[in-house]
Amino acid sequence: MYELKKYTPCLIGSVSTGQIRRGSDIDLHLFSDCLEELFADLDRLGKKYEFSEVSIRKNSQIMLYTRIYLQNIFLIELSVYPRHEIRVVSRSSTDSKPIVRLKTKAVEVLLQYEHEAEWIEYLSSGKIKAFRN
């Protein structure tokens, strides 16, 4: 999230709600009016990614959005929305409830509370230990 902070990343989905299961990916909403700039930033960061356009129904209209898939320790899915939608509360396709978006600071607090030792290690080394099943 730090590397993409200019796109106002928000954590959503099973990782943000604690409903994680084997195979869960990490879902982030990003906000940008320039996909080329976002792709250039991902290239500059050395990220390998694939992307696709997806159709989402919003207010009885079909809208096209970009999804970017990054493979890291876990799969990361970036859903890119225009900047003017940053305050729009989307609804979940699974339960129709408003999607909870956690900003970077909220994720930091959650990590510090739930994984204190790992968080302290990350702060001192900047590294994340590989996860083993």
C-alpha positions in Angstrom: 0.0 0.0 0.0 2.9 2.3 0.7 4.3 2.0 -2.8 0.9 2.9 -4.3 0.0 5.7 -1.8 -0.6 8.3 -4.5 -3.5 6.1 -5.7 -5.2 6.2 -2.3 -5.2 2.4 -1.8 -7.9 0.9 0.4 -7.9 -2.7 1.5 -11.2 -4.5 0.9 -12.6 -8.0 0.9 -11.9 -11.1 3.0 -8.5 -9.8 4.3 -10.1 -6.5 5.5 -13.0 -8.3 7.2 -11.0 -11.2 8.7 -13.0 -13.8 6.6 -9.8 -15.2 5.1 -9.7 -18.7 3.7 -7.2 -20.8 1.8 -6.8 -19.2 -1.6 -8.0 -15.7 -0.5 -6.3 -12.9 -2.4 -5.5 -9.4 -1.2 -8.0 -6.9 -2.7 -7.2 -3.2 -3.0 -9.2 -0.4 -4.5 -7.0 2.2 -6.2 -8.1 5.6 -7.6 -6.6 7.1 -10.7 -7.6 8.9 -13.8 -4.5 7.8 -15.7 -4.0 4.1 -16.2 -0.8 4.7 -18.1 0.8 6.4 -15.1 -0.2 3.6 -12.8 1.2 1.0 -15.2 4.5 3.1 -15.5 4.7 3.2 -11.7 4.2 -0.6 -11.5 6.9 -1.1 -14.1 9.3 1.3 -12.2 8.7 -0.7 -9.0 9.6 -3.9 -10.9 6.1 -5.5 -10.4 5.0 -8.2 -12.8 1.3 -7.9 -13.5 -1.5 -8.8 -15.8 -4.7 -6.8 -16.3 -8.2 -7.0 -17.7 -11.3 -4.9 -18.0 -14.4 -6.0 -16.0 -18.0 -4.9 -16.3 -19.7 -3.9 -13.1 -23.3 -2.8 -12.8 -23.7 0.5 -10.9 -27.0 2.3 -10.6 -28.5 0.3 -13.5 -25.6 1.1 -15.8 -22.8 -1.2 -16.9 -19.4 0.4 -16.2 -16.0 -0.8 -17.3 -13.2 -0.9 -14.8 -9.6 -2.2 -14.9 -8.3 -5.0 -12.6 -4.6 -5.6 -12.2 -3.3 -8.8 -10.9 0.1 -8.9 -9.1 1.7 -12.2 -7.9 3.6 -11.7 -4.7 3.7 -14.0 -1.6 -0.1 -13.9 -2.2 -2.1 -12.8 -5.2 -2.9 -9.1 -5.1 -5.9 -7.8 -7.1 -6.0 -4.1 -7.7 -9.4 -2.7 -8.8 -8.9 0.8 -10.4 -11.6 3.4 -10.2 -11.7 7.0 -11.4 -10.6 9.6 -8.7 -14.1 11.1 -8.5 -15.4 7.7 -7.2 -13.2 7.8 -4.1 -16.1 8.7 -1.8 -18.6 6.4 -3.6 -19.6 3.5 -1.3 -19.7 0.4 -3.4 -21.8 -2.6 -2.5 -20.5 -6.2 -2.2 -21.5 -8.5 -5.0 -21.8 -11.3 -2.5 -24.1 -9.8 0.2 -25.1 -6.4 -1.2 -23.8 -4.7 2.0 -21.5 -1.6 1.7 -17.9 -2.6 1.1 -15.6 -1.7 4.0 -12.5 0.0 2.8 -9.5 0.2 5.1 -7.0 3.0 4.4 -3.3 2.5 5.1 -3.4 3.8 8.6 -6.2 1.4 9.6 -4.3 -1.5 8.2 -1.2 -0.5 10.2 -3.2 -0.4 13.4 -4.8 -3.8 12.6 -1.3 -5.3 11.9 0.2 -3.9 15.0 -2.7 -5.3 17.1 -3.1 -8.7 15.4 0.6 -9.4 14.5 2.7 -7.3 16.9 6.0 -9.3 16.6 5.9 -9.5 12.8 4.9 -5.8 12.5 7.9 -4.8 14.7 10.2 -6.9 12.6 8.8 -5.4 9.4 9.3 -1.9 10.7 12.9 -2.6 11.6 13.9 -4.7 8.5 11.4 -3.6 5.8 11.0 -7.3 5.0 8.1 -9.8 5.3 8.9 -13.4 6.1 7.6 -15.9 3.5 4.4 -17.6 4.6 4.5 -21.4 4.9 1.3 -23.5 4.8 
